């Protein structure tokens, strides 16, 4: 069964460093998402991506964040200068089309900023 | 206002019980309603989804949506210890708004 994969599973970084989280969405899916979950809190939407551009973003997704689909399979989230409060689980999700099925989530990357 | 509210629990039941999990939402524009299961420190795993109102059944799981009252339910029949997890409801259209999740504990 196709699935969304994410790497790395865990990342530890120093405050102020740049991190790149990687995702491989399900191959025939068209919509791509990043969500995050701070420990003990709700899963929160960050950004959606369709047709090689951002289609929607939340207020969390400020200038420190960027997304990219560098090739036909990968989807990345970059945090330019990490802060302590960026520590969270980051989930990638993909969706084949808005009128079909729903979003499937990857296993997540646990980011710890020290 | 984009809010989904869910009782965090924990909800403890004996094996074999019928479990009822519920959410309310506030945005009338929401069209998709999902239930995800999440084990500790893992990604949300899709259980059920419905589009607009109505019921949907899949094995031991039944999802119900009542758009008139903005109420979302998940019923689990013959609950098993392996069902112990946090259950997340989510709704929206192109993006999802999640509830905080209800922790379910099914004891043998």
Interface residues (C-beta under 8 A of the other chain):
Chain A: X31 X33 X35 X41 X42 X43 X44 X45 X48 X55 X56 X89 X91 X98 X101 X102 X103 X104 X105 X106 X107 X108 X110
Chain B: X32 X34 X36 X41 X42 X43 X44 X45 X46 X49 X88 X90 X93 X94 X95 X96 X97 X98 X99 X100 X101
